[in-house]
Amino acid sequence: MSKQIAILATLDTKGQEAEFLSEQLALLGSDAVLVDIGVTGEAATTADVTREQVAVAAGTTLDAILRNPTREAAAPLMAKGAIAVLSSRLERGELDGVLGLGGLQGTALCTEVMRALPYGLPKVMVSTVASGNTAPYVDIKDITMMFSVGDILGLNPFSRMLLARAAGAVHGMAITDAGSFTRRSDKPLIGMTNLGVLTKGALEAIQAFDEAGYEVITFHAVGSGGRAMEQMMKEGLIGAVFDYALGEISDQYFEGLRAGGPERLTVAGKLGLPQVICPGGAEHLGVLVDPPHTVPDRYRGHRHVFHNPVVFVPRLLPEQMVELAEEIAARLQHTTGKAVFMMPLGGTGSYAKEGGPLRDPEGDRQFFQALRDKLPKSIEIVERDTHAEDPAFVREAVARLLAMIEN
């Protein structure tokens, strides 16, 4: 059975290229669905989903949009409409992949649509801006960005080659057998956060879960990682959580590099998912510095280390650790059960354990006491006189999560 690939493009300016992509997909054995997300100008090829239909799906009309046809006003509506159109097709089993074409504005619009679609659905964006900072476009979704090199204005030998490769990429993703999300058993997928200061412990946890027959997806807790994990919880892909690294909370609260956003650490509790939490790596921040190996003035009174030449890592002061504990507790107020908070009293990571460059027993003492005082009573607290990477500590954390899942 042929795959159905939606092509998102403004067909007034990208019609020729979209038609070429459609032809290439047909040669490969896929069916193209041209979705016109343009507003002004005349479509240069025939759309399968017209701009008028996209506008109606957004709850308006193209005529209404054309009364104020600015990009700022039109783009959110056309994105909303395209999301509705593609989501409906997905529900009916009539969508196997999405391919977008765009410059600066088109890339923003197409990727807004792609970010609203579920993980696993192939998403390829051919863009003139893909060689720069793609984070605003990709965010936490599995979007593949492909740099167009030249502008997307007309066909030429180079653009035909590149667009044919893009068609091949999305077609290949769609037909790959391994592309479907399948578990090796009926056991829930475990989501786990990790940082470099916890990697030994994370590997121990993965081994322990594997021995019990569970699969784990690990997220680098640098902002995007934790948010992606929680989005996958919402989409039903992750069924239980070992939240081993909470540095994203520290950096959100104190404006560091790894900020995880205001929703971080709230989702598992709201969904009622089993979770074991450990404040791994929470005692320090990640701060970008330029020039390299520079200590910012505001952190001159802090213990510190350099994670690499441009990532400066200051230890939070004891009073800041108390503030952090209060923030963590506030985010966990939604958690009413199936939750254990593991406290490694001997250090929250390799930097903070005995002999580590950020060791601060007094700061740890105040932090853990504030957590005892502020965490919701519904969360079980487990204290151990060891550090977060101790294999025994990690194994106990895993065992407690498995007990919640299986009982």
N, C-alpha and C positions, 0 to 999 in steps of 0.2 A: 504494500500500500504506500502511495507517495506521501511525502511529508508536506505539510502546509506551512510556509514561511511568510510571515508578514513583513513587508518592506515599508518602513516609515520614512516619508520624504515629503518635502514641499514640491509638488509636481509642476508648479509654474517655473521653478528654477532648477529642479533636479529631475525633471521628467525623463529626459533622454537617458540619464544614468540609471534611473529606476527601471526603465523599460529594458535596458541592457541586462541589469541584474535578474529581472524576471526571465529573460531568455536563457541566461546562464543556469539558473535554477532548473528550468525545464530540461535543459540538456543533461543535467545531473540526475533528473528524476523527481524533483520536488515541484510542488505547485506554489507559485507566488501569489500573495494577496496584497495588492498595492493599496496602501492607506494614505490618502492625501491629507497632510496636516498643514497645508498652506492656507492662506486667507485671501490675499490679494493676488491679482494676476490670473492668467488663464492656464489651466492645467495643460501641459505639453503632451500628455498621454492619458489614456483612459484609466481611471481609478476603479478598483473593485469596491473600495469603501470611499465614497466621495467626501470632500470637505463639508458639504451640507449635512451628510449623515453623521460625521464626527461632531459637528456643532450640536445637532439634535441629541446625540448621546450624552452631551455635556449639559443638557437641559436648557438649551437656548437655540437660536437659529443663526445661520451665517449672515443673514441680513442684519440681525441685531449686533453681531460682532463688527460688521462693516460700518456701523454708525460711528464707531470709535476704533478704527483699525490699527491701533498702535501695537507694537510687539508686547509691551508690558500688559496691555489689556487682553490681547488675543491669545497669547501663548498659554496661560494657565487654563483657559477654556478648552483649547484644542488638545492640551495634554489630558485634561479630565475626560474629554470625549474619547480620545484614543485609548485611554486606560479602560473605559467602560466597554468599548468595542472589543478589544483584545481579551479582556477578562471574560466576556460573554462567550467568545469563540473558544477560549480555553476550557470553560465549563462544559461546552458541548463536544469537546474532543477534536476541535477544528483548528488547533494552533500547536505547532511543533517547534517554532523558533521565531526570532525577531531580528531583523537586520535594519539598521538605521543609517541614514546619510545626512551629513550636515556640517555646516561651518559653526561659528561660535553660537549663534542663536539656535540653529537646528540641533546641534549637539545637546544643548541644555534641554530642549523640548523632548527629543527622542529618549534621552537617558532618564528624564523624569518619568516617562512612561515605563521604561524598562525596570526602574527601581520599584515600581508598584507591582511587578509581576513576580511570581514565586521563584525561589531558588531551584536550580535544575533546568529550567527552561532556557535553551540557548539564546544568548543575547550578544550580538556583534554590532559595534558602532564604528562605522567608517567616518573619520572626523579629521578636519583640518587642524584641530587643536590637540590631537592625541599625543603630541611629543612634549607637551608641557605638563602642568600639574593636573592630573586627571581625577584627583580625589573628590572634587565637588560633583563630578559626573558619575563616578562609580560608587562612591560612598561605601556601603557595606554589602552591595549586591554583586553577583557573579557576572559582571559585564566585561566583555572583551573589547578593548579599544584598539582600533587599527588606524595608524596614521596614514592619511591620504597622500602625503608628501606635497603634491600640487593641490591647487584649489579644485573644488568639485564643480567645475563649470565647463561642461562639454566633454566629449569623448576624444581620446587620442590614444596612440599606442600604449603609453604608460598607464593611463587611467583604465583602459580596457583590461590590461593585465591585472592591475591591482583589484579592480572590482570583481573580476572572475575569481581571484583568490578569496575575496570576501565571501562570495557566493559559495565557494567550495568549503570555506570554514564553517559557515552556519549549517550547510547541508550535512557536512561530516559530523558535526555535533549532534544534529537531529537524528541521524541514522545509527549512531554508535550504541551498541547494545548496553554498554556499561553506563550509558547516560541516565538510565532510570535510577531513582533513589530506592535502593533495596537493602534491607538489613539481612544479616546472615542468620538471624533468629527472630523470634517474636519478642525478644527482650528490648526494652527502650534504649535508644541511643543516649549515651552520657555526654553532656557538654562540660568541658573543663577549661578554666582559664589558666594561663601560665605566664611567667616572666623569666628572663634570663637568670635571675637570682633564685629561681625555684626549679630549674630544669631537671636536676637530679631527682627531686621529689616527684615531678610530673612523670618522668619515665617510670619511676617505681609504681605510681598510681596506674598508669596505662597497663603495666604488666599485671598488677593485681586485678584490674577489671577484666583483662583478657583471660586470666586464669579462671575467673568466675563466668566466662562466656559472654561478656559485654564488650561492645565496641565503643570507642571514645573518639570524639572530635575535639581537638585542642585548639584554643583560641589565644593568640598572642595579645595579652591585655594591654594594648597601647592605644586605647580609645575605640578604634574601629572594631577590634576583636570582641570586646565585651558586648558592644551594641549588636554585632552580627549574631553572637550567641543568643542574645535575648530575642532578636527577630526570628531566629530559627525555633525558639520556644513557641512564639506566637503562631508560627506556621505549622506547628505540630510535629516538627522534625526531631526535636530534642525532648526527651521525656523525663530526665532527671539531671541534676546539676552538682558538680563539684567545683564550686567557685573558689579556687585556690589562690587567686591573685586579685587583690583589691586596690592596686596602685591607681587604677582609673578613677577611684573615688577621691583619693588624695589629690590627684592632679586636677580634677574637676573643681574641687573646693578651693585649692590654692593656686589655680591657674598654671598648671604645668603642661607638659607635652602630651601626656597620655590621657587627657580628659575624656571620660566615658559618657558625658551627657547627664541631664537631670533625671532620666529614667533608669539609669544603671542601678542594679541591685534591687529593683522593685518588681520585676516581671515574674520571676519564679514564685514569689509569695502571692501575687495577685492570681496567678494561674493555679496555685495549689500544688506545684510540682515538688517532689522530694528534693531537698537541697542540703548539702554540707558546705559550710562557708569557713574559709580561713583567711585572715587578713595578710596574706603573703605580699611582700613588697610594699606594704602600705606606709611604712615608716619614712619613705623617701619620695622625692619628686624627680621628674625628668625635665630638664631645662635646656633648650637649645642656646648655644653661645657662639658668638662670632666677635673676634677671632677665636680659634680653638684654644682650649686649655685656659680660658678666662674665667675667673671667679666673679660673678656679679656682686656689686656692692651690697645688695640687700641680703646676701647669704654669707657674708664674711664671718658672722658669728656662729655658723653652722658646721658641724662635721660634714665632710663631703668627700666625694670620689668622682672620677670621670669614667663614665660607662664606655665612652669612646671620645676622641678629641673634641667633638662638638656637642656631646650630651653630658651636661653637668648634673651631678646627682647630689643634692643636699639632703641631709637628715632633718626631719622636722623637729622643732624644739618641743620640750615636754608639754607646754601649754597648747601648742598646735596639735599634738597628738590627742589631747583631750577633746579639742574641737572636732578632730577627725572622727573620734569614737562617737561623739554625739551625732555627727552627720550620718555615719554608718547605721546607727540605731534608728535614726529618723527614717531612713530609706527602707528599713526592714519592718516598719509598723504594719505593713500590709500582710506580713507573714503570720498566719494563724496556726500553723502546724506543719508537720513533716519537715522540720528544719533543725539542724545541729550547727552550733558555732564552735569551731575548734580553736582553742587558744594555745599557741606555742610560746610558752612563757620564756623560753630560752632564745627567742629571736625569730623574726618574721621572714627571714630569708638569709642567703649567704652573706650579704653585706652586714646584717644586723646580729648574727650569732656571735658567740665567743670568738675573739680574734679577728672579727670582721671590721672593716674601716668605719662602719656606721653603728657600731655597738654602743648602746646607751641604755643601761638597765633602769635608770630612773625614768627616762621617757617611756620605756616599755611598761614599767609598773603603773604609771599614771594612765597610760592608754588602756591597759587591761582592766584597771579598776573602773574607769569611766564606762567601758563596755559592760561590765557586770552591773553597774548602776542603771544603765540606760536601755539595754536590749529588751525587747518585748519578752514578757514572761512565757509566751508560747514557744520561744526558741530555747532548746536545751543547750546549755553551755558545758563544754568539756575542756578542762584545763590539764595541760601536761608540761612537766618541767623539762622541756627539750625544745629543739628548734624546728622550724617548719619543714626542713628537708630530711629529718630523721626518718629512716624507712619505717620504723615502728609507728611513728606518728601518722605517716601517710597511709600505712596499711589499716590503721584503726579508722581513719577518716573514710577510706573506701568501704570498710566493713559496715560502718554505720549507715552510709548511703545505701548500700545493698540491702541492709535490714529494713530500711524504710520502704524500698521498692518492693521487696518480696513478702513483707508481712502486712 
